[in-house]
């Protein structure tokens, strides 16, 4: 449950290259640490979410750093800057495009990503020990200066994570972590996605929030689904894809206020809190294409049923109304090409797409 496996997909079947166990020794969390999400942060480092957040180096096969109050401080408001962060129970994360962060350009940031707990949205600036002093001088001006700090929304937090050992002089007023999920919060956040300019989150109430990446202000908040929002993906600067427990995937026009539906695919397989959805936007000049007149592919799977469909990216030509399309479900087959019987349904827990190889990977319970 707390195990990270790295496979080489150039072999068939894939070859296991590395194996790492994430235990509970240094965690702030009392519950079991089931891994919720894993993605590459850069060429050699993997970001792992298991309630906590960890950077794992695939070359040395070691954990570089784990986000904690000992190496992380807040940088989101004048009265909180430099105060050690108290800790939280993370649900997931989404990396910003490389080279788009202010501190990547002007400072010494290694990269930035957004993360969510059930209650808060975090923008995390990842740094090494050599750059922490410069960051301190940039973000914490002398009292005589008149530098203005953006007014962040109450749901938004900005953090700086020093992935090397943090010198004590840069952390003041250390507070012991008190990690409790606030289930009474107005919005129980479930998923997150990032654009170079904004962050979007989906909640159990069906609402979608859009935050400005730099100011932390809410740009939009709207009711996107009748049931929990369980998948979000930025398609372009003005397009957002969502999927919810109402078995509907929706493409949103972010130019509108509030954002408006461009199209939807309904009756996709899955159920509430168990929607396995992924997507991919193919480039016009790419090597791989899909049937249809656009390059947005939606994939969903549950049990033995799956959907592989092209998502409409424009309004209806004449009426300019949203296009609503019934999902075309197919029964999946096994390695021998035989359809999976109803008695042999898969207990799918995760999904990923390998677009260049035209493959979809399904992670199932039991490994």
C-alpha positions as CSV (number, residue, x, y, z in Angstrom):
1,X,0.0,0.0,0.0
2,X,2.9,2.4,0.7
3,X,5.1,0.9,-2.1
4,X,6.4,2.7,-5.2
5,X,7.3,0.6,-8.2
6,X,9.1,1.8,-11.3
7,X,8.7,-0.2,-14.5
8,X,10.6,-0.1,-17.8
9,X,7.8,-0.1,-20.4
10,X,10.2,-0.7,-23.3
11,X,10.0,-4.4,-22.4
12,X,7.1,-6.8,-22.8
13,X,6.0,-7.6,-20.2
14,X,7.3,-4.5,-18.4
15,X,10.4,-5.0,-16.3
16,X,10.4,-3.9,-12.6
17,X,13.4,-1.5,-12.2
18,X,13.0,0.0,-8.7
19,X,11.0,-0.6,-5.6
20,X,10.6,1.8,-2.6
21,X,8.6,1.4,0.6
22,X,7.2,4.6,2.1
23,X,6.7,3.9,5.8
24,X,5.1,5.8,8.7
25,X,8.3,6.6,10.7
26,X,8.6,10.3,9.9
27,X,5.0,11.0,8.9
28,X,2.8,13.5,10.6
29,X,-0.2,11.3,9.8
30,X,-1.6,8.6,12.1
31,X,-3.5,6.7,9.4
32,X,-2.0,4.2,7.0
33,X,-0.1,5.7,4.1
34,X,-1.7,4.4,1.0
35,X,-0.1,6.1,-2.1
36,X,-2.6,8.3,-3.8
37,X,-0.6,9.8,-6.6
38,X,2.8,9.5,-8.3
39,X,4.2,11.7,-11.0
40,X,7.6,12.8,-12.3
41,X,8.6,16.2,-11.0
42,X,11.6,16.5,-13.3
43,X,13.8,14.1,-15.3
44,X,15.1,12.0,-12.3
45,X,12.8,13.0,-9.4
46,X,9.4,11.6,-8.6
47,X,6.8,13.4,-6.5
48,X,4.8,11.0,-4.3
49,X,1.6,11.8,-2.4
50,X,0.5,9.4,0.4
51,X,-1.1,12.0,2.7
52,X,2.3,13.6,2.9
53,X,4.5,14.7,-0.1
54,X,7.9,13.2,-0.9
55,X,10.5,13.8,-3.5
56,X,12.2,10.5,-4.6
57,X,15.3,10.3,-6.8
58,X,15.2,7.5,-9.3
59,X,19.0,7.4,-9.8
60,X,20.1,7.2,-6.2
61,X,16.9,5.4,-5.2
62,X,16.5,7.6,-2.1
63,X,14.0,10.0,-0.7
64,X,15.5,13.5,-1.2
65,X,13.0,15.3,1.1
66,X,9.6,15.0,2.7
67,X,7.4,18.1,3.1
68,X,7.2,18.9,6.8
69,X,7.1,21.8,9.2
70,X,10.8,21.4,9.7
71,X,11.7,22.3,6.1
72,X,8.6,24.3,4.9
73,X,7.4,27.8,5.7
74,X,4.6,30.0,4.5
75,X,5.0,32.9,2.1
76,X,1.4,33.9,1.4
77,X,0.9,36.9,3.6
78,X,2.9,39.6,5.4
79,X,2.0,38.3,8.9
80,X,2.6,34.7,8.1
81,X,5.8,34.9,5.9
82,X,8.6,32.9,7.5
83,X,6.3,31.1,9.9
84,X,6.7,27.4,9.8
85,X,3.9,25.5,8.2
86,X,1.8,23.4,10.5
87,X,1.2,20.4,8.3
88,X,-1.8,19.0,6.4
89,X,-3.2,15.8,4.9
90,X,-2.8,16.0,1.2
91,X,-5.2,14.5,-1.4
92,X,-3.3,15.2,-4.6
93,X,-1.1,17.6,-6.6
94,X,-0.5,19.0,-10.1
95,X,2.7,20.4,-11.5
96,X,2.9,23.8,-13.2
97,X,4.5,23.9,-16.6
98,X,8.3,24.1,-16.2
99,X,9.8,27.6,-16.6
100,X,6.5,29.5,-16.0
101,X,6.9,30.4,-12.4
102,X,8.0,33.9,-11.3
103,X,10.7,32.4,-9.0
104,X,11.9,30.0,-11.7
105,X,12.7,33.1,-13.9
106,X,13.7,35.7,-11.3
107,X,14.9,33.4,-8.4
108,X,16.4,30.0,-7.9
109,X,13.3,27.9,-7.7
110,X,13.6,24.2,-8.9
111,X,10.0,24.2,-9.9
112,X,6.5,24.8,-8.6
113,X,3.4,22.6,-8.1
114,X,-0.1,22.9,-6.6
115,X,-1.4,20.5,-4.0
116,X,-4.7,20.2,-2.2
117,X,-5.9,18.9,1.2
118,X,-9.6,18.5,1.8
119,X,-9.8,22.1,2.9
120,X,-6.9,24.1,1.4
121,X,-5.2,24.8,-2.0
122,X,-1.4,25.1,-1.8
123,X,1.1,26.6,-4.2
124,X,4.5,25.1,-3.4
125,X,7.8,26.6,-4.4
126,X,10.6,23.9,-4.3
127,X,14.1,25.1,-3.4
128,X,17.5,23.8,-2.5
129,X,19.7,25.0,0.4
130,X,21.8,27.3,-1.8
131,X,18.9,29.4,-2.9
132,X,17.0,29.7,0.4
133,X,18.9,32.8,1.6
134,X,18.2,34.7,-1.6
135,X,14.6,33.7,-1.4
136,X,14.4,35.1,2.1
137,X,15.7,38.5,1.0
138,X,13.3,38.6,-1.9
139,X,10.1,37.7,0.0
140,X,10.8,39.2,3.4
141,X,11.7,42.9,2.9
142,X,12.8,45.2,5.7
143,X,10.0,46.8,7.7
144,X,10.9,50.2,6.1
145,X,10.1,49.0,2.6
146,X,6.6,49.4,1.1
147,X,6.5,46.2,-0.8
148,X,2.9,45.0,-1.2
149,X,1.9,41.4,-0.6
150,X,-1.1,40.0,-2.6
151,X,-4.3,39.3,-0.6
152,X,-4.8,35.6,-0.8
153,X,-8.1,33.8,-0.6
154,X,-8.8,32.0,2.7
155,X,-8.6,28.7,1.0
156,X,-5.2,29.5,-0.6
157,X,-1.8,28.9,1.0
158,X,1.7,29.6,-0.5
159,X,4.6,27.5,0.7
160,X,8.3,27.3,0.2
161,X,9.8,23.8,0.5
162,X,13.5,23.6,1.1
163,X,14.5,20.1,0.0
164,X,17.8,20.2,1.7
165,X,18.4,20.5,5.5
166,X,16.9,23.9,6.5
167,X,19.1,26.1,8.7
168,X,17.3,27.1,11.8
169,X,17.8,30.8,11.2
170,X,15.3,30.7,8.4
171,X,12.5,29.2,10.4
172,X,11.0,31.2,13.2
173,X,8.2,30.3,15.6
174,X,8.3,26.6,15.0
175,X,4.9,25.0,15.6
176,X,4.2,21.4,16.2
177,X,2.1,19.9,13.5
178,X,-1.6,19.3,14.2
179,X,-3.0,17.4,11.2
180,X,-6.8,17.0,11.2
181,X,-9.0,16.7,8.1
182,X,-11.8,19.2,8.6
183,X,-14.8,17.3,7.2
184,X,-17.1,20.1,8.1
185,X,-15.4,22.4,5.6
186,X,-17.7,24.0,3.0
187,X,-15.8,22.4,0.1
188,X,-14.2,18.9,0.5
189,X,-11.5,19.1,-2.3
190,X,-10.9,16.0,-4.3
191,X,-8.8,16.9,-7.4
192,X,-6.6,19.6,-8.8
193,X,-5.2,20.7,-12.2
194,X,-2.8,23.6,-13.2
195,X,-2.3,26.0,-16.0
196,X,0.7,28.4,-16.1
197,X,-1.7,31.2,-14.9
198,X,-4.3,29.5,-12.8
199,X,-5.2,26.5,-10.5
200,X,-8.5,24.7,-10.7
201,X,-9.9,22.4,-7.9
202,X,-12.9,20.1,-7.8
203,X,-14.9,19.4,-4.7
204,X,-17.4,16.8,-3.3
205,X,-20.2,19.4,-3.6
206,X,-19.8,19.4,-7.4
207,X,-18.2,22.9,-7.3
208,X,-15.2,24.0,-9.3
209,X,-12.9,26.7,-8.1
210,X,-10.4,28.6,-10.3
211,X,-7.6,30.5,-8.5
212,X,-5.1,33.0,-9.9
213,X,-1.8,31.2,-9.5
214,X,0.2,34.3,-8.3
215,X,-2.3,36.4,-6.4
216,X,-4.2,33.4,-4.8
217,X,-7.5,35.1,-5.6
218,X,-10.6,33.2,-6.7
219,X,-11.3,33.9,-10.4
220,X,-14.4,31.7,-10.8
221,X,-16.5,29.4,-8.6
222,X,-19.4,27.5,-10.2
223,X,-21.5,24.3,-9.8
224,X,-20.0,22.0,-12.4
225,X,-21.6,18.7,-11.6
226,X,-24.6,17.3,-9.7
227,X,-22.2,14.9,-7.8
228,X,-18.5,15.1,-6.7
229,X,-16.0,16.4,-9.2
230,X,-13.4,13.6,-9.5
231,X,-11.3,14.6,-12.5
232,X,-10.0,17.9,-13.8
233,X,-7.6,18.6,-16.7
234,X,-6.4,21.8,-18.3
235,X,-6.8,21.5,-22.1
236,X,-5.7,25.0,-23.1
237,X,-5.6,28.5,-21.7
238,X,-9.4,28.8,-22.3
239,X,-10.5,25.2,-22.0
240,X,-11.0,22.9,-18.9
241,X,-12.2,19.3,-18.8
242,X,-14.0,17.9,-15.8
243,X,-15.7,14.6,-14.9
244,X,-17.9,13.8,-12.0
245,X,-19.7,11.2,-10.0
246,X,-22.8,12.0,-12.1
247,X,-21.1,10.0,-14.9
248,X,-20.6,13.1,-17.1
249,X,-17.5,14.7,-18.6
250,X,-17.8,18.4,-19.5
251,X,-15.6,20.7,-21.5
252,X,-15.7,24.3,-20.2
253,X,-15.2,27.6,-21.9
254,X,-13.1,29.6,-19.4
255,X,-13.5,32.8,-21.3
256,X,-17.0,33.1,-20.0
257,X,-18.0,34.4,-16.6
258,X,-19.0,32.0,-15.1
259,X,-17.5,29.4,-17.4
260,X,-19.9,27.8,-19.8
261,X,-20.4,24.3,-21.2
262,X,-19.0,23.7,-24.6
263,X,-19.8,20.0,-24.8
264,X,-20.5,17.0,-22.6
265,X,-20.3,13.2,-22.8
266,X,-22.8,11.6,-20.5
267,X,-23.3,8.0,-19.1
268,X,-19.6,7.3,-18.9
269,X,-18.7,4.1,-16.9
270,X,-18.1,4.5,-13.1
271,X,-19.8,5.4,-9.9
272,X,-19.6,8.1,-7.3
273,X,-16.1,8.4,-5.8
274,X,-14.9,5.7,-8.2
275,X,-14.6,7.4,-11.5
276,X,-11.5,6.3,-13.5
277,X,-11.0,9.0,-16.2
278,X,-8.1,10.3,-18.2
279,X,-7.7,12.4,-21.3
280,X,-5.1,13.6,-23.8
281,X,-4.9,16.6,-26.2
282,X,-3.2,15.6,-29.4
283,X,-1.3,18.3,-31.3
284,X,-2.1,19.1,-34.9
285,X,1.5,18.3,-35.8
286,X,1.8,15.2,-33.7
287,X,2.7,11.7,-34.8
288,X,-0.5,10.2,-33.4
289,X,-4.0,11.0,-34.4
290,X,-7.5,9.8,-33.4
291,X,-10.7,9.5,-35.4
292,X,-12.8,12.7,-35.6
293,X,-12.2,16.3,-36.4
294,X,-10.3,17.2,-33.2
295,X,-7.6,15.9,-31.0
296,X,-9.1,15.6,-27.5
297,X,-9.5,12.0,-26.4
298,X,-11.5,11.0,-23.4
299,X,-11.0,7.6,-21.7
300,X,-12.9,6.1,-18.9
301,X,-13.2,2.5,-17.5
302,X,-15.0,0.6,-14.8
303,X,-15.8,-3.0,-14.3
304,X,-15.6,-4.4,-17.8
305,X,-16.9,-1.3,-19.7
306,X,-14.7,1.4,-21.2
307,X,-15.2,4.6,-23.3
308,X,-12.7,5.9,-25.8
309,X,-14.2,9.0,-27.5
310,X,-13.3,12.2,-29.2
311,X,-14.6,15.1,-27.1
312,X,-16.2,17.9,-29.1
313,X,-14.3,21.2,-28.6
314,X,-16.7,23.7,-30.2
315,X,-20.3,24.7,-29.6
316,X,-23.1,23.5,-32.0
317,X,-22.4,25.4,-35.3
318,X,-25.8,27.1,-35.7
319,X,-27.3,27.5,-32.2
320,X,-23.9,28.0,-30.4
321,X,-25.4,25.8,-27.7
322,X,-23.4,23.0,-25.9
323,X,-23.1,19.6,-27.6
324,X,-24.3,16.7,-25.5
325,X,-23.1,13.2,-26.6
326,X,-24.1,9.8,-25.3
327,X,-21.0,7.8,-24.3
328,X,-20.3,4.9,-26.6
329,X,-19.5,2.1,-24.1
330,X,-17.5,-0.9,-25.2
331,X,-16.8,-4.2,-23.4
332,X,-13.1,-4.7,-22.8
333,X,-11.3,-7.8,-23.9
334,X,-8.5,-9.9,-22.3
335,X,-5.1,-10.7,-23.7
336,X,-6.6,-13.4,-26.0
337,X,-9.2,-11.1,-27.5
338,X,-12.1,-12.5,-25.6
339,X,-14.6,-10.1,-24.1
340,X,-14.5,-9.9,-20.3
341,X,-17.6,-11.6,-18.9
342,X,-19.9,-9.9,-16.4
343,X,-18.7,-12.4,-13.7
344,X,-15.1,-11.2,-14.3
345,X,-15.4,-7.5,-13.8
346,X,-12.2,-5.6,-13.0
347,X,-11.9,-3.7,-9.7
348,X,-10.2,-0.7,-11.3
349,X,-8.6,2.0,-9.0
350,X,-6.5,4.1,-11.4
351,X,-6.0,4.8,-15.1
352,X,-3.3,6.2,-17.3
353,X,-2.8,6.7,-21.0
354,X,0.2,6.1,-23.2
355,X,-0.9,8.0,-26.3
356,X,2.1,7.3,-28.6
357,X,1.7,3.6,-28.1
358,X,-2.1,3.9,-28.1
359,X,-2.3,2.0,-24.8
360,X,-4.3,2.6,-21.7
361,X,-3.0,1.2,-18.4
362,X,-5.5,0.1,-15.7
363,X,-4.4,-0.2,-12.1
364,X,-6.6,-2.8,-10.2
365,X,-7.1,-3.7,-6.6
366,X,-4.8,-6.5,-5.4
367,X,-1.8,-5.1,-7.5
